[in-house]
Amino acid sequence: MLKRIIDFFFNRRIQITTIFLLFISFVIFMQNSHPSIRYLQVWTGDVLEPVKEPVIWVQRLIETRKTNEILSRRLIYLSQEATRFASLQEENKRLRHMLDFKERSEFDLLSAMVLSEGINKSVNSLLLNRGSDDSVKINDPILNVDGLIGKVFWVGKSSSLAQLLIDPNSRLSVRIEPSGAKGILQWYGGNRFLIIDIPNTMAVEPGDLVVTSGLSDIFPGSLPVGIIRERDMAPDGFTFLVYGDFLVNFNQIHEVFIILK
């Protein structure tokens, strides 16, 4: 390989020497301060200007593109940081509300984090990070600062499963305030519920609050559940079908409380 390179330069030594001497001569020539030479330098610059402009334009375009790439990466980074900051703010707000709620509550509340949802295919459920080691038992009620969520139906040593009120098999004895009418609540799709067995003699109106009745061995009375939106006469002609919305947004549950008994 080295021999081939040496042979290449040796065979073209005259051409290479000529080019080198021409380059040196041109450099010396361009550094001369004679007026004629200065005029020639200016003339050369004018001749090369049309060629230089596209070259400069391309260089600036490349520099602009690099700058835009840098700014785009920085914008993405700042956007991610802003999202993370907003998420931390929201989490901090939720945790402060939970702390205030726990301090004001009359119950023995154990805080828990939601690890995942829908882990049990037969039950609309949440997996929590608390279990028997934390004194959690089957049928312990679960709620958050907005209202009732459901109950514990399976307990392990360090985790447990909660059956939600939006499970199709869930039934809850409730009371409607201020009338005191009692009925059975069940999920009606989305974040809505249906209450049956409400006598049509009771004054039930949209905007009324729905709470637990206190007739259950599982749920204490007066736990907030939802808000009445409308009512219809049942087919039997003696009772109302009452529809409403849960207070809890079941699509955004991150932390909960377990009522220890």
C-alpha positions in Angstrom: 0.0 0.0 0.0 2.8 2.4 1.0 4.7 1.5 -2.3 1.6 2.4 -4.3 1.3 5.8 -2.7 5.0 6.5 -3.2 4.8 5.4 -6.9 1.7 7.7 -7.3 3.5 10.8 -6.1 6.7 9.9 -7.9 5.0 9.4 -11.3 3.1 12.7 -10.9 5.9 14.7 -9.2 6.0 17.3 -12.0 2.3 18.0 -11.9 2.2 18.1 -8.1 5.2 20.4 -8.0 3.6 22.7 -10.5 0.4 22.9 -8.7 2.1 23.6 -5.4 4.3 26.4 -6.9 1.2 27.9 -8.6 -0.6 27.9 -5.2 2.4 29.6 -3.4 2.6 32.1 -6.2 -1.1 33.0 -6.0 -0.8 33.5 -2.2 2.2 35.8 -2.6 0.5 37.5 -5.5 -2.7 38.2 -3.5 -0.7 39.6 -0.5 1.0 42.2 -2.7 -0.1 45.8 -1.8 0.5 47.3 -5.3 -2.5 49.2 -6.6 -2.7 47.1 -9.7 -2.8 44.0 -7.6 -5.4 45.5 -5.3 -7.5 46.3 -8.3 -7.1 42.7 -9.5 -8.1 41.4 -6.0 -11.3 43.5 -6.1 -12.0 42.3 -9.7 -11.5 38.7 -8.6 -13.9 39.3 -5.7 -16.5 40.7 -8.1 -16.1 37.8 -10.5 -16.4 35.2 -7.6 -19.4 37.0 -5.9 -22.1 35.1 -7.9 -20.4 31.9 -6.9 -19.9 32.9 -3.2 -23.5 34.0 -2.6 -25.0 30.5 -3.1 -22.2 29.0 -1.0 -22.9 31.4 1.8 -26.7 30.8 1.4 -26.2 27.1 1.7 -23.9 27.6 4.8 -26.5 29.8 6.5 -29.3 27.3 5.6 -27.3 24.5 7.2 -26.6 26.7 10.3 -30.3 27.6 10.5 -31.3 24.0 10.3 -28.9 23.0 13.0 -30.2 25.9 15.2 -33.8 24.8 14.6 -32.9 21.2 15.6 -31.3 22.4 18.8 -34.3 24.7 19.6 -36.8 21.8 18.8 -35.0 19.5 21.2 -35.0 22.1 23.8 -38.7 22.8 23.2 -39.5 19.2 23.6 -37.5 19.0 26.8 -39.2 22.1 28.3 -42.6 20.7 27.3 -41.8 17.4 29.1 -40.6 19.3 32.1 -43.7 21.5 32.2 -45.9 18.3 32.0 -44.0 16.7 34.8 -44.2 19.8 36.9 -48.0 20.0 36.3 -48.3 16.3 37.2 -46.4 16.8 40.4 -48.5 19.8 41.3 -51.7 17.8 40.7 -50.3 14.9 42.8 -49.3 17.3 45.6 -52.8 18.8 45.5 -54.5 15.4 45.8 -52.2 14.3 48.6 -52.9 17.5 50.6 -56.7 17.0 50.1 -56.3 13.4 51.3 -54.4 14.5 54.4 -57.0 17.1 55.3 -59.8 14.5 54.7 -58.1 11.9 56.9 -57.6 14.5 59.7 -61.3 15.5 59.6 -62.7 11.9 59.3 -64.4 10.1 62.1 -63.2 6.7 60.7 -59.9 4.9 61.1 -58.6 5.5 57.6 -55.6 3.7 55.9 -54.2 5.3 52.8 -53.5 3.1 49.8 -52.1 3.5 46.3 -53.7 2.0 43.2 -51.2 -0.3 41.6 -53.4 -1.3 38.6 -57.0 -1.7 37.5 -59.0 -4.5 36.0 -56.7 -7.3 37.2 -59.7 -9.6 37.9 -61.6 -10.2 34.6 -64.8 -11.2 36.4 -65.0 -8.1 38.6 -64.5 -4.4 37.9 -61.6 -4.0 40.4 -58.5 -2.1 41.5 -55.3 -3.6 42.9 -54.2 -1.8 46.0 -50.8 -1.8 47.8 -52.2 -2.7 51.2 -53.0 -6.1 52.6 -53.5 -8.2 55.8 -50.1 -7.0 57.1 -51.8 -3.5 57.2 -54.9 -4.9 59.0 -57.0 -4.9 55.8 -60.0 -7.3 55.8 -62.5 -8.5 53.3 -65.5 -6.1 53.0 -63.6 -3.1 54.3 -65.1 0.0 52.6 -63.0 2.0 50.2 -63.4 5.7 49.4 -61.5 8.9 48.5 -62.0 12.6 49.1 -64.9 12.7 46.5 -66.9 9.8 47.8 -67.5 6.0 48.1 -65.6 3.8 45.7 -66.3 0.2 46.7 -65.2 -2.5 49.0 -62.3 -5.0 49.5 -63.2 -8.5 48.2 -59.8 -10.2 48.3 -56.8 -9.7 50.7 -53.2 -10.8 50.4 -50.3 -10.1 52.8 -49.2 -6.9 51.1 -52.0 -6.2 48.5 -55.7 -6.4 48.1 -58.4 -6.2 45.4 -61.3 -3.7 45.6 -64.7 -4.3 43.9 -65.9 -0.9 42.5 -69.4 0.5 42.6 -69.3 0.4 38.8 -69.0 -3.4 38.7 -72.2 -4.8 37.2 -72.6 -7.2 40.1 -72.4 -4.4 42.7 -75.5 -3.4 44.8 -75.6 -0.7 47.4 -78.3 0.4 49.9 -78.6 4.2 49.7 -80.5 7.1 51.0 -81.5 10.2 49.1 -81.2 13.5 51.0 -83.1 15.6 52.1 -86.2 13.4 51.6 -84.6 10.3 53.3 -86.0 8.0 50.6 -84.2 4.6 50.5 -83.5 2.3 47.6 -81.0 0.0 45.9 -78.2 1.5 43.7 -76.6 -0.2 40.8 -74.3 0.8 38.0 -76.0 2.1 34.8 -73.0 2.5 32.5 -70.2 5.1 32.3 -70.1 7.1 35.5 -73.9 6.8 36.0 -76.1 4.8 38.4 -79.7 3.7 38.7 -81.7 3.6 42.0 -84.7 1.3 42.1 -87.5 0.8 44.7 -88.0 4.5 45.5 -91.7 5.0 46.4 -93.3 7.6 44.1 -94.7 9.3 47.2 -91.2 10.5 48.1 -90.0 14.0 47.0 -87.0 13.1 45.0 -85.5 15.9 42.8 -82.5 16.5 40.5 -79.6 17.8 42.5 -80.4 15.7 45.6 -77.4 14.0 47.3 -77.2 10.2 47.5 -75.4 8.7 50.5 -75.1 5.2 52.0 -78.2 4.3 54.0 -76.5 2.8 57.0 -78.6 -0.4 56.7 -75.7 -2.4 55.5 -73.3 -4.4 57.7 -70.5 -3.3 55.3 -70.9 0.4 54.7 -71.3 3.0 57.4 -74.2 5.5 56.9 -73.9 8.9 55.3 -70.9 8.2 53.0 -71.4 10.4 49.9 -72.1 8.4 46.7 -73.6 10.6 44.0 -76.0 13.3 42.7 -79.5 12.8 41.3 -80.0 13.9 37.7 -83.4 12.7 36.7 -86.3 10.4 37.6 -88.9 8.3 35.7 -91.9 6.4 36.8 -91.2 2.7 37.1 -93.4 0.2 35.1 -95.2 -0.9 38.3 -96.6 2.6 38.7 -95.7 2.8 42.4 -92.0 3.5 42.4 -89.5 5.8 40.7 -86.5 4.9 38.6 -83.9 7.4 39.7 -80.8 8.2 37.6 -77.6 10.0 38.7 -73.9 10.5 38.5 -71.3 9.1 40.9 -69.2 11.7 42.7 -66.1 9.7 42.1 -64.5 9.8 38.7 -63.7 6.1 38.3 -61.3 6.8 35.4 -59.0 8.9 37.6 -58.4 7.0 40.8 -54.8 7.2 42.1 -55.0 7.1 45.9 -57.8 5.8 48.1 -58.6 5.3 51.8 -59.6 2.0 53.3 -62.0 2.2 56.3 -60.5 -0.2 58.9 -63.0 -1.9 61.2 
